[in-house]
Amino acid sequence: MRARLAESLLARPLDLATSLSARTYAADGRVVLEVHDAFRPAVAGTIALETAGGAAAAGSTSDAPDLVCDVQAIGPALFGGATWRELWWAGAVQERREGAVATADTMFATTVPPWSRYWSMANSASGVMPAGWKSRTRSISGSIFSGVMVRS
């Protein structure tokens, strides 16, 4: 068996409103997200996210969505692993209101990359983390995720 080093961070919000409300935001704004989840339909819904002064309030709404996506797109945006523009460009997000992608990008902007402290023993034949590497974690309420390694 050969050791393979890789970074990974998998996030799947279990409660959209709680997950979106738990982080801080770079700019004030409002965006309405219509989120689909075929695996766990109870997670799906239309959520209004409003941010002010870095804090957020999110909750269900009957307003028309600005952005439409699958729940799989929320994790990367939530943790800062991908921008809304990157997700839109990849076809993972549909923009229903012109400028909504730019608004979401401004609100979700971060300079801190996602990270996790969990080192998977499956990544190493010896089960020991390679020298010069460390594992980290960052948790946001209402989300589940697994690990990422970073070079120290």
N, C-alpha and C positions, 0 to 999 in steps of 0.2 A: 504494500500500500504506500502511496506517495502523498505527502502533505500538499494541500492546495490552499493558498491564502486567498480569501475573497471577502469583500464587504457585502453585507446584506442588511436590510432593515425592512421588515414587513409590517405594515400597520393596517388594521381593519377596524374602523370605528364600530363600536357596538351600540353607542348612543351618540347620534350626530350632534344634537344640541349641547350635550355635556362636553364632548370632545372639542367642538368648535369654541365653546365658551371658556375652556380651561387654559388656552394659550394667550400670549400677548400679541398685539398687532402693531405694525409699523405706522399705519395711517388710519384716520377716521374714514368711515364709509359704510355702505350698505350693499349687500349682494344677496340675491335669493337663489338658492341652490336646489335643484330637483335631483335627488339622488335615487338611483335604482339599485336594488340588491336582490337578485334572483335566488341566491342561496339562503338568505335570511330576510324575507320580506318585511318583517317587523322593523328592520333598520331603515328601510326605504322611506322617503317622504320629501316634502318640500319645506326647506328651512330658510328662514330669514336670519341673516347674520348682520348685526349692526355693531360697529366698533367706534369707540370714542376714547381718546386719551390712553390708548394702548389696551384698554379693557374691552370685553365683548359681551354681547347678549345674543343668544341664538334660541330660536324656537320655531315650532311649526307655524305655517302660514298658508293661506289660500291665494296669496299673491302670485302673479305670473312669474315663472322662473327666469332669471337672467342667464344662468348656466345650467346645463343638464349633463350629468355624468353618472357612471357606475360608482359604487362605493369604493372600488379599487383605486379610483383617482383621488379620493379624499386623503388617504394616508400620506402619499408623497407631498401633496400640497400642505397638509397639516404640519408635517415635520420639517418642511423646507427642503426636501430632497428633489423636488421638481417645482417649477413655476407653473402657474395656470396657463401661460402662453405655451410652454413646452408641452403640457398635457393637451392643449387645444391643437397644437401643431401635429401631435402624434395621433390625433383623432379620438382621444379619450374624453374630450369635453366638447360640447356644442354650445356656441354662444347664441343666445336667444335675444339679448339686448345688446345693441352695438356699444362697444366700449366696456362691457362687463368683464372681459378677460383682463384688460388693463387695470380696471378698478380692483379686481381680486388680487392681481399681482402686486399692486401698491399696498393693499391692506396686509397681505401675507408675507411681504418682503422680510428676509432675514439674512444675516451674514454668518449665522451659526449653523454649520452643517449638522444633519441628524447623526446621532451616535447611540450605541448601546454597550453595556458592560458585559454582555453574555458571550462567552467564548464557547463555541461548539466543539466538543471533544471529537466529533466526527470529522472535523477538518484536519486532524493530525493523527498520524499513526501512533504516536507516543502519548497523545492526550495532553501534551504540554504545549502551552502557548509559545510560539517562537520568540527568541530574544529580540528586543527592540519593538515588540508589539504589545499593546494593552487593549483591554476591552472596556467599553463604557456603556452607560444606559441613560436614557432620558424617557420619562414616562409622562403621558398626558392622560388624565382621567377619561375613562370611557373607551380607551383604545387597547388593542392587544398588539404585540409586536415581538420580533425576535432579533437576534444580535447583529452586531457589526464590530469589526476589529479595525483599529487604526494604528498606523505606525507612530511610535512615540518620538 
